[in-house]
Amino acid sequence: MTLLLVILIPFLGALIPPLVIRSGRNACAAATGGVTLLALALLLSHAPAVFSGAVPTFGVAWVPAMGLSLSVFADGLGFFFAAMILAIGLLVIVYARFYLSREDPMGRFFAYLLLFQGAMVGVVLSDNIIALLVFWELTSLSSFLLIGFWTKRADARQGARMALVVTGGGGLALIAGLLLVAQAAGSYQLSDILLRGEMVRASPLYLPALLLVLVGAFTKSAQFPFHFWLPHAMAAPTPVSAYLHSATMVKAGVFLLARLWPVLAGTDAWFLIVAPVGLATMLIGAAIALFKDDLKAVLAYSTVSHLGLMTMLLGFGTPLAAVAAVFHIINHATFKAALFMSAGIVDHEAGTRDIRRLGGLMALMPITGTLALLAAASMAGVPFFNGFLSKEMMLEEAAHTAYLGLDFLFPVLATVAAVFSVAYSARFAIGTFLGPARHDYPHHPHDPPLGLWLPVAVLVVPVIAIGLFPAAVAGPLVALTASAVIGGPLPDYHLALWHGLTPALFMSLLAFAGGAALICAFRQADGVRARLPRLDAKAMFEAASGALVVACRRIVAALHDGALSRYMGVTVATLVAVGGYGFWSATHAPGARSLLSVTGPALTAFLALVLASGGVLLFHGERLTALILTGVVGVVVALAFLQFSAPDLALTQIAVDVVTTILMLLALNLLPKTTPREGSRAVRWRDGIVAGLAGLGVAGLAYGVMTRDGTSIADFYLAQSKPGGGGTNVVNVILVDFRGYDTFAEIIVLGIAALAIYALLDPALKGAAVRRIKAMLPRDEAKDAHPLILVVATRVLLPLSLVVGAYIFLRGHNEPGGGFVAGLVVAIALIMQYIASGYGWAAERMKLDAQSMIGAGVAIAGLTGLAAFAFGRPFLTSTFGYLHWPVVGEFELASAMAFDLGVFLTVVGVMVLSLAQLSRVVHRVDPAPESHEPMDVPLESAASGAAGKEG
Amino acid sequence: MELLVAAAIGILTMVGIYLILRAHTFPVILGLTFLSYAVNLFLFAMGRLVIDRPPVISPEAAGYADPLPQALVLTAIVISFGMTALIVVLALRGYLETGSDHSALDAPRRPDGRGEA
């Protein structure tokens, strides 16, 4: 549990700094440091167990059936990395407290830093690879925030974007890669996968998995040719550079290579790809670093170079090289973080990071100068410093590595890289601190406050201690970590200063001589470099991403041109093509189900449907005609439902058709009454052919299914309807009981649609819309606005309709009917009042708030469902019982009935709201003269003062 | 009988698709209505066609039609009303705001002039 907390504490702690910053910068930094310290203490509480060889684990199952869990484990490698992340994080927090200026939002900074810290610890401690991938992406995202922290600076934004694109893109490859590894190993748990290396390497998925994983690792660790993002990420504040780009995030790629080393390493493919990529990165990074003038750029390329070194060592695939890699990870983290912090101090104090403007700072800031020189010596690989030891081991490994039969390639190029490494370290140290003091620094440099140099000093201690007494200081840690990487017995190795007269020693000496020569001849070397062609990675990246954006715009513009008909056309044509392909590539046989014989009425109805559909097809320009013909089709569909044993559907269909037709008539009142003939004949034929093919396909599919027997889960519902749901109308029981959740969601959707209609029409009553409606007035209306017979009929029918509605509602559980149909019937009765008597008249008398009805309906249905909780049952569990009423007799009461009441209210509310809103549009712009008579009178008769009162 | 129903579904689909490919809103709305009919009938037909056997439990019944597609279609009918209503109102609002009932943006500037008429 504490192990999981190590990950969770930084995430939760990220909330603290933005709150505490009000109490001051010290409090903010102290709170952040406290969070990190707590996580570190919890982690270290596992140290005795880890060092004794145990692997603490903790897991929470999530979807066990799919192998998903949030599980963590701390073997040597994970423990070491987590400790490094948290320990250096602590130093960086102290340093950042003094580095950030008053204008920088420190609360935000520390919040980002803790997010990053949590993500990073998550990466190294995760046991489940899905969790690992999530944390991996989180490191990319949080580092984006940190690199772009100074949001006002263009280079910070560009650098952050570039880092995100490269590492995020690599992360996508990694997702695919790790999933393939999991597939090959048959487990999502890293601890299982690590034991199944043989299985993965023998799998046909091995090579694609390896390539994808390597893309993820190489992008994260800035390996050639993805190295270009790291120097641009230096636009980040220096604490970020020291933390992310020396000790932690860029090491995530190396961590991954080390983590999967027992699984993926040891094959030819691994060696042939990973080793040369590491070598190239080491060489290129070191060479570029020499010629950079910005201190942070020197360090950035140096980091690239050292990451290459680690990658190369892991790429060798031998246990001895893996030990060297682990040792160098430890060493590099200490001296490089110290150097980044020193560079930040110089920048802070002297006002510039340009080597050409610096020099002689040793006299002015002796503490910083001393610390930086010690760390730089380690970076150069000077004996008695820790960098020397691991570099010796690297050279030793390179010395006897042959690549494709070329036994000189690795030794020579590794030595060349070491030459550059000595040279840039020397240039960094000499150019900044040595030589005579100058008088033209932008600021007046002197040693910074304790808070800035103390973290550097803390980091320099291990640099020297390990350098002098490697076996005593770092021995146990290296052994612990390396054995976790190798996953087997450790090779025979010695962490020592003196190994005798080895090839590595001669290569080192050669490197120092070459490095010294290169520094002496720096001007000439720089001249040579200036004449060489150079690739500007940033410009290439920007050009590539710009071209990608343009290409995407073109594709979108072609597909998404703002014409609905095109989207629909493309979609339907694609469906037809896919369906057609499926049809032609399959075998066909006639169905064996016995068919129903055609009856006269059925044929008549079918012909009516064909004629009406054909009429709509041909005459859809005449909108009113088309609408009426559509109504005919709706009636035939309802009859079909009735014929084929679906009385509920027939009722619903006919009621909905009535409402839909009224709705469209109301809309048509304000829309143009005709559609002009559109498009060329060719276009119409093309659309017709696509539509015809689609129709043919759907008809064929329907026929194919209907002529075959199939299995259905209907028997369950038929059997359980009465005993389980307490109703005999199975359709209604399914709606309100078995599938009540669906229905509940559906009435919510309906309610939302009605509210959207309200929102769309309510503000329409001003501006251009009003002018347009007014321009349509006076409309060519029927002379008799509210025909007397219609008025009387609807008012007489209203109470009858309400009774019918109630009846349909009540019997719904056992006979055809129910909330949906009853709601429709009642809604129609109400809407008819608007139509017959006019909006003003009806609205004044009908004090129904449709919105409240929708709300009440959804609430009643929801509360009915919640009531089940009171009895300890899941949401929407139903119950029913029988009451004996004195006169009526046996009476059933089901909780589903309350649910159905909710459905009923929602349906009524939705229908009334939609249609009343439509009627209101015209009424609001041009209110009809109000009548206070019990009956609205025909307008012309009102003038003569006759007929009206008689109704 | 199955052939008639299948043909009806096909015709409704065809008319629906032809209409939603038009460049004015009202035919598109009618097309959606036709497609709703077609889809509802199609779903319903997946329960196979049965005459005189409504899924209402009674001791005399000789058998029952499949109730599940019926329940699905019942909600589909009501939902498609909600959708149609919303689209009708969208079209109306669009027409009132712009004075055009084209279903395409920038009708006059479209290269093939389909939205022009």
Interface residues (C-beta under 8 A of the other chain):
Chain A: D561 G562 A563 L564 S565 R566 M568 G569 V572 R593 L595 L596 S597 V598 T599 A602 L603 F606 L609 V610 S613 V616 L617 H620 R623 A626 L627 T630 V633 G634 V636 V637 A640 F641 Q643 F644 S645 A646 P647 D648 L649 T652 Q653 V656 V659 T660 L663 M664 A667 L668 L670 L671 P672 T675 P676 R677 E678 G679 V683 D687 G688 V690 A691 G692 A694 G695 L696 V698 A699 G700 L701 A702 Y703 V705 M706 T707 D709 G710 S712 I713 A714 Y717 L718 S721 K722 T728 N729 V730 V731 I734 L735 R739 D742 T743 E746 V749 L750 A753 A754 A756 I757 L760 L761 A764 A768 A769 R772 I773 N814 E815 P816 F820 V907 V910 S914 Q917 L918 V921
Chain B: M1 E2 L3 L4 V5 A6 A7 A8 I9 G10 I11 L12 T13 M14 V15 G16 I17 Y18 L19 I20 L21 R22 A23 H24 T25 F26 P27 V28 I29 L30 T33 F34 Y37 A38 N40 L41 F42 F44 A45 M46 G47 R48 L49 V50 I51 D52 R53 P54 P55 V56 I57 S58 Y64 A65 D66 P67 L68 Q70 A71 V73 L74 T75 I77 V78 I79 S80 F81 G82 M83 T84 A85 L86 V88 V89 L90 A91 L92 R93 Y95 L96 E97 G99 D101 S103 A104 L105 D106 R110 D112 R114 G115 E116 A117
